[in-house]
């Protein structure tokens, strides 16, 4: 059904069929004739089955959209929330069954029930689920992640994973792509650079560079160097002198192999430092002598030291 009319419409139709079942249940809940319940069962069972099938598939589409917008794959969180709510519903329903029968004064097995007892059961076991189903359909009325958009999002994710685009949503143009396809999540601001040409962006960058920025992620490496290469004091000093007029803070990525010089030399230029460290398998801290900072020990097998 979802392939023919889309997941949202299939959800609406399946829940509409379940409402038919709950309406029938109202009339077929007859004391002494429990077999009549079976006439209503297929209808709301179809709705429940459709709910579990479709919602998991729609959740996967939402996870794709969330990953494209944020760069994070959080299907575990979405699944945990979904199943927590399902289990909560089952638990509440089970706990309330006896309380409901007591509340409406229904006596199981009794030949004659008090006035209003059966109507009370109908209200709880037919009217309440019907209200909940209608509420769910009302919530889903604005769901606009249709099959075409879901396929576009999935295809874009696959292209990024294959290296056609960088994986980071911050640098891959994910926001402009999402905005272009009408898929920005609620509350996500469009990029202030959206719609600007490359020359306009370069001009804005130059202006901001001259005004200065609050902080920079700082790498002391030069072209041809990589993580693990030993940095000299002269190299670190020269790199800091380049950025000192344009920022107030620098963030480093390690405190070994010359990176421990960054806080000292940055302070000479009046800069504040957020010092990073790669944590190794060695739990014992190592002192850096007169530098007075705790740094991790040597990296364990297969672990990277330094930063970029």
CORRA-V533581 format. One record per backbone hydrogen bond with DSSP energy under -1.0 kcal/mol. CO is the residue of the C=O (numbers start at 1). NH is the residue of the N-H. E is the energy in kcal/mol with one decimal. If there is no record, write none. Layout:
[[CO | NH | E] [CO | NH | E]]
This chain:
[[1 | 5 | -2.6] [2 | 6 | -2.0] [6 | 10 | -2.3] [7 | 11 | -2.5] [8 | 12 | -2.4] [9 | 13 | -2.7] [10 | 14 | -2.7] [11 | 15 | -2.4] [12 | 16 | -2.1] [13 | 17 | -2.3] [14 | 18 | -1.7] [15 | 19 | -1.7] [16 | 20 | -1.5] [17 | 21 | -1.6] [18 | 22 | -2.2] [19 | 23 | -2.4] [20 | 24 | -2.4] [21 | 25 | -2.4] [22 | 26 | -1.5] [23 | 27 | -1.2] [24 | 28 | -2.6] [28 | 30 | -1.7] [30 | 33 | -2.1] [33 | 36 | -1.6] [34 | 37 | -1.4] [35 | 38 | -1.2] [36 | 39 | -1.3] [37 | 40 | -1.0] [37 | 41 | -1.4] [40 | 44 | -1.4] [41 | 45 | -2.1] [42 | 46 | -1.7] [43 | 47 | -1.4] [44 | 48 | -2.1] [45 | 49 | -2.8] [46 | 50 | -2.4] [47 | 51 | -2.1] [48 | 52 | -2.2] [49 | 53 | -2.1] [50 | 54 | -2.8] [51 | 55 | -2.3] [52 | 56 | -1.0] [53 | 57 | -1.3] [54 | 58 | -2.8] [55 | 59 | -2.3] [56 | 60 | -1.7] [57 | 61 | -1.5] [58 | 62 | -2.1] [59 | 63 | -2.4] [60 | 64 | -1.9] [61 | 65 | -2.1] [62 | 66 | -2.7] [63 | 67 | -2.4] [64 | 68 | -2.3] [65 | 69 | -2.0] [66 | 70 | -2.3] [67 | 71 | -2.6] [74 | 78 | -2.0] [75 | 79 | -2.8] [76 | 80 | -2.3] [77 | 81 | -2.4] [78 | 82 | -2.4] [79 | 83 | -2.6] [80 | 84 | -2.1] [81 | 85 | -2.1] [82 | 86 | -1.9] [83 | 87 | -2.7] [84 | 88 | -2.3] [85 | 89 | -2.4] [86 | 90 | -2.3] [87 | 91 | -2.6] [88 | 92 | -2.7] [89 | 93 | -2.5] [90 | 94 | -2.6] [91 | 95 | -2.5] [92 | 96 | -2.2] [93 | 97 | -1.1] [96 | 100 | -3.0] [97 | 101 | -2.0] [98 | 102 | -2.2] [99 | 103 | -2.5] [100 | 104 | -2.3] [101 | 106 | -2.3] [107 | 110 | -1.9] [114 | 117 | -1.9] [116 | 120 | -2.1] [117 | 121 | -2.0] [118 | 122 | -2.5] [119 | 123 | -2.1] [120 | 124 | -2.1] [121 | 125 | -3.1] [122 | 126 | -1.7] [122 | 127 | -1.9] [123 | 128 | -1.8] [126 | 130 | -1.7] [127 | 131 | -2.3] [128 | 132 | -2.5] [129 | 133 | -2.5] [130 | 134 | -2.3] [131 | 135 | -2.3] [132 | 136 | -2.2] [133 | 137 | -2.2] [134 | 138 | -1.9] [135 | 139 | -2.2] [136 | 140 | -1.8] [138 | 141 | -1.0] [140 | 143 | -1.4] [144 | 146 | -1.7] [146 | 150 | -2.6] [147 | 151 | -2.4] [148 | 152 | -2.1] [149 | 153 | -2.7] [150 | 154 | -2.4] [151 | 155 | -2.6] [152 | 156 | -2.3] [153 | 157 | -2.3] [154 | 158 | -2.2] [155 | 159 | -2.2] [156 | 160 | -2.1] [157 | 161 | -2.4] [158 | 162 | -1.7] [159 | 164 | -2.2] [160 | 163 | -1.3] [168 | 172 | -1.2] [173 | 177 | -2.0] [174 | 178 | -2.9] [175 | 179 | -3.0] [176 | 180 | -2.6] [177 | 181 | -1.6] [178 | 183 | -3.4] [179 | 182 | -1.3] [185 | 188 | -2.1] [191 | 194 | -1.7] [193 | 196 | -2.0] [197 | 201 | -2.2] [198 | 202 | -2.3] [199 | 203 | -2.1] [200 | 204 | -2.3] [201 | 205 | -2.5] [202 | 206 | -2.5] [203 | 207 | -2.3] [204 | 208 | -2.4] [205 | 209 | -2.7] [206 | 210 | -2.0] [207 | 211 | -1.9] [208 | 212 | -2.0] [214 | 249 | -1.1] [216 | 251 | -2.6] [222 | 225 | -2.3] [226 | 229 | -2.2] [232 | 236 | -2.3] [233 | 237 | -2.7] [234 | 238 | -2.2] [235 | 239 | -2.2] [236 | 240 | -2.2] [237 | 241 | -2.4] [238 | 242 | -1.1] [239 | 243 | -1.1] [240 | 244 | -2.2] [243 | 246 | -2.3] [246 | 213 | -3.0] [248 | 272 | -2.4] [249 | 216 | -1.3] [250 | 274 | -2.6] [251 | 218 | -2.8] [256 | 259 | -1.8] [257 | 231 | -2.3] [258 | 261 | -1.5] [259 | 262 | -1.5] [261 | 265 | -2.6] [262 | 266 | -2.6] [263 | 267 | -1.9] [264 | 268 | -1.3] [266 | 271 | -2.6] [267 | 270 | -1.8] [272 | 250 | -2.1] [274 | 252 | -2.3] [286 | 295 | -2.0] [288 | 291 | -1.6] [289 | 292 | -1.6] [295 | 286 | -2.3] [300 | 303 | -2.2]]
